[in-house]
Amino acid sequence: MTTLVESEEHKALREAVASFARNHPRTPATDSRRFWQDAAKLGYIGVNLPEAYGGGGGGITELCLVSEEMGAAGNPLLMMIVSPAICGTVISRFGTEAQKREWLPALADGSRLMAFGITEPDAGSNSHRITTTARRDPGTGDWLLTGRKVFVSGVDIADATLVVGRTEDARTGRLKPCLFIVPRDTPGFGRRMIDMELYATEKQFELVLDDVRLPADALVGDEDAGLLQLFAGLNPERIMTAAFAIGMGRFALSRAVEYARERTVWKAPIGAHQAIAHPLAQAHIELELARLMMQKAAHLYDAGDDVGAGEAANMAKYAAAEACVKAVDQAVHTLGGNGLTREFGLASLVTAARVSRIAPVSREMILNYVSHQTLGLPKSY
Ligand SMILES: Cc1cc2nc3c(=O)[nH]c(=O)nc-3n(C[C@H](O)[C@H](O)[C@H](O)COP(=O)(O)OP(=O)(O)OC[C@H]3O[C@@H](n4cnc5c(N)ncnc54)[C@H](O)[C@@H]3O)c2cc1C
């Protein structure tokens, strides 16, 4: 394992990203696309994509590092979980030469962005139940895609969405997913913004696909490749969600520590009271432990061990989400009334932190996975 001691290169990348993110204050009202493009120009967004297609030639390890530091500086980029981590990875690993040339350099340089849609209203956590269906037009060889998706992030700012469907002859039974690139303005591809109680730049959408006509080459990878191909993207998504949560947790914790050092209502600053200090110390330990698991998962993934990475990615996402929710809760509490003011910017993280407990796979589904896959316990569903 090379992950326990961080290399000089990784430390330098960490510092450079942190400094960039601190010096580019951004709120939902400011130009997020510009922030994304500036980060991309410095090589941060495409750090995991192959060098031959304009990327940095690194892996999920480096992409996590970027995402964590962006979050820790209070400038999280949710779409990093989707555009370079899921879509970039799937296209790099399974795309045709033409798809790679069309998408990878643009995803890396920030000129284009891709969203990812798998969740459906009637399937939710049970992705084996998805019904978005692709059928071939025998006359033209085109695909016609029909279905509904929910909670898909960033569809408005993404040039295309990578949509998970199933082919018509695989409509029932175990999921044999296939992935389609759907450009944003394709006729029949409708979207409606979902009104979320989330203070974030990225919005979530319900999508309606009504006989969306796509050329044959909109399909990424093999229509029979099945779950392997999908998990090539879903494992990075889980590992990156861990990075996102750890970054957010670190940000909240640093705000709380700063406040606890100064705020004095008796003789000593409130941080001298163990009732305040110990939960912050615990939050720090739990974030560090989660990061270790995230680094393990990223290392396994980058080393090509998809199966090992699957288990570690789930555990890392679980640990990071729990650590993030706890850190944010304790941070808000540490600030007393100020914890709930807009000025200190922590209250909105209470809802934001919960996202990593629900998405992309919920806490319970990870506990199910570990119960069945790791511990060999029977299934209830
Ligand atoms: C901010 C945000 C952004 C998102 N972005 C995207 C995106 O870009 N693309 C995308 O495709 N999706 C996205 N999602 C969707 C997300 O992946 C889903 O919300 C998530 O997978 C859970 O599905 P669900 O909401 O349908 O919950 P459900 O599946 O309905 O689950 C509801 C509750 O029941 C529990 N539950 C369900 N089944 C079991 C079981 N067998 N055992 C125990 N408990 C169970 C769950 O743990 C959960 O607590 C996003 C969601 C959010 C909140």
The ligand as an SDF file (V2000), in Angstrom:
LIG
                    3D

 53 58  0  0  0  0  0  0  0  0999 V2000
  -28.9510   15.8320   -3.5880 C   0  0  0  0  0  0  0  0  0  0  0  0
  -29.1270   14.5580   -4.3430 C   0  0  0  0  0  0  0  0  0  0  0  0
  -28.4840   14.3890   -5.5430 C   0  0  0  0  0  0  0  0  0  0  0  0
  -28.6760   13.2330   -6.2950 C   0  0  0  0  0  0  0  0  0  0  0  0
  -28.0730   13.1260   -7.5280 N   0  0  0  0  0  0  0  0  0  0  0  0
  -28.3300   12.0390   -8.3110 C   0  0  0  0  0  0  0  0  0  0  0  0
  -27.8020   11.9610   -9.6400 C   0  0  0  0  0  0  0  0  0  0  0  0
  -27.0570   12.8550  -10.0950 O   0  0  0  0  0  0  0  0  0  0  0  0
  -28.1500   10.8900  -10.3930 N   0  0  0  0  0  0  0  0  0  0  0  0
  -28.9670    9.8950   -9.9340 C   0  0  0  0  0  0  0  0  0  0  0  0
  -29.2360    8.9640  -10.6870 O   0  0  0  0  0  0  0  0  0  0  0  0
  -29.4840    9.9320   -8.6770 N   0  0  0  0  0  0  0  0  0  0  0  0
  -29.1840   10.9860   -7.8630 C   0  0  0  0  0  0  0  0  0  0  0  0
  -29.7110   11.0500   -6.5800 N   0  0  0  0  0  0  0  0  0  0  0  0
  -30.6190    9.9930   -6.1160 C   0  0  0  0  0  0  0  0  0  0  0  0
  -30.0400    9.0910   -5.0470 C   0  0  0  0  0  0  0  0  0  0  0  0
  -29.0550    8.2440   -5.5640 O   0  0  0  0  0  0  0  0  0  0  0  0
  -31.2130    8.3450   -4.3970 C   0  0  0  0  0  0  0  0  0  0  0  0
  -31.9680    9.3020   -3.6780 O   0  0  0  0  0  0  0  0  0  0  0  0
  -30.7880    7.2010   -3.5320 C   0  0  0  0  0  0  0  0  0  0  0  0
  -30.2430    6.1670   -4.3150 O   0  0  0  0  0  0  0  0  0  0  0  0
  -31.9370    6.6440   -2.6780 C   0  0  0  0  0  0  0  0  0  0  0  0
  -33.0370    6.3240   -3.4720 O   0  0  0  0  0  0  0  0  0  0  0  0
  -34.5030    6.8630   -3.0800 P   0  0  0  0  0  0  0  0  0  0  0  0
  -34.3860    8.3250   -2.8320 O   0  0  0  0  0  0  0  0  0  0  0  0
  -35.4510    6.4050   -4.1180 O   0  0  0  0  0  0  0  0  0  0  0  0
  -34.8200    6.1740   -1.7020 O   0  0  0  0  0  0  0  0  0  0  0  0
  -35.5800    4.7800   -1.4610 P   0  0  0  0  0  0  0  0  0  0  0  0
  -34.9190    3.7160   -2.2560 O   0  0  0  0  0  0  0  0  0  0  0  0
  -37.0260    4.9900   -1.6040 O   0  0  0  0  0  0  0  0  0  0  0  0
  -35.2390    4.5480    0.0850 O   0  0  0  0  0  0  0  0  0  0  0  0
  -35.9160    5.2420    1.1170 C   0  0  0  0  0  0  0  0  0  0  0  0
  -35.4010    4.7330    2.4700 C   0  0  0  0  0  0  0  0  0  0  0  0
  -35.6460    3.3330    2.5970 O   0  0  0  0  0  0  0  0  0  0  0  0
  -34.4460    2.6390    2.8800 C   0  0  0  0  0  0  0  0  0  0  0  0
  -34.4630    1.3320    2.2150 N   0  0  0  0  0  0  0  0  0  0  0  0
  -34.7930    1.0300    0.9290 C   0  0  0  0  0  0  0  0  0  0  0  0
  -34.6330   -0.2700    0.6900 N   0  0  0  0  0  0  0  0  0  0  0  0
  -34.1820   -0.8360    1.8430 C   0  0  0  0  0  0  0  0  0  0  0  0
  -33.8280   -2.1580    2.2390 C   0  0  0  0  0  0  0  0  0  0  0  0
  -33.8700   -3.1900    1.3750 N   0  0  0  0  0  0  0  0  0  0  0  0
  -33.3960   -2.3420    3.5070 N   0  0  0  0  0  0  0  0  0  0  0  0
  -33.3230   -1.3120    4.3900 C   0  0  0  0  0  0  0  0  0  0  0  0
  -33.6630   -0.0570    4.0740 N   0  0  0  0  0  0  0  0  0  0  0  0
  -34.0830    0.1920    2.8240 C   0  0  0  0  0  0  0  0  0  0  0  0
  -33.3490    3.5220    2.3360 C   0  0  0  0  0  0  0  0  0  0  0  0
  -32.1030    3.2790    3.0000 O   0  0  0  0  0  0  0  0  0  0  0  0
  -33.8820    4.9120    2.6220 C   0  0  0  0  0  0  0  0  0  0  0  0
  -33.5560    5.2800    3.9510 O   0  0  0  0  0  0  0  0  0  0  0  0
  -29.5090   12.1950   -5.8040 C   0  0  0  0  0  0  0  0  0  0  0  0
  -30.1400   12.3440   -4.5600 C   0  0  0  0  0  0  0  0  0  0  0  0
  -29.9670   13.5090   -3.8390 C   0  0  0  0  0  0  0  0  0  0  0  0
  -30.6640   13.6450   -2.5190 C   0  0  0  0  0  0  0  0  0  0  0  0
  1  2  1  0
  2  3  1  0
  2 52  2  0
  3  4  2  0
  4  5  1  0
  4 50  1  0
  5  6  2  0
  6  7  1  0
  6 13  1  0
  7  8  2  0
  7  9  1  0
  9 10  1  0
 10 11  2  0
 10 12  1  0
 12 13  2  0
 13 14  1  0
 14 15  1  0
 14 50  1  0
 15 16  1  0
 16 17  1  0
 16 18  1  0
 18 19  1  0
 18 20  1  0
 20 21  1  0
 20 22  1  0
 22 23  1  0
 23 24  1  0
 24 25  2  0
 24 26  1  0
 24 27  1  0
 27 28  1  0
 28 29  2  0
 28 30  1  0
 28 31  1  0
 31 32  1  0
 32 33  1  0
 33 34  1  0
 33 48  1  0
 34 35  1  0
 35 36  1  0
 35 46  1  0
 36 37  1  0
 36 45  1  0
 37 38  2  0
 38 39  1  0
 39 40  1  0
 39 45  2  0
 40 41  1  0
 40 42  2  0
 42 43  1  0
 43 44  2  0
 44 45  1  0
 46 47  1  0
 46 48  1  0
 48 49  1  0
 50 51  2  0
 51 52  1  0
 52 53  1  0
M  END
$$$$
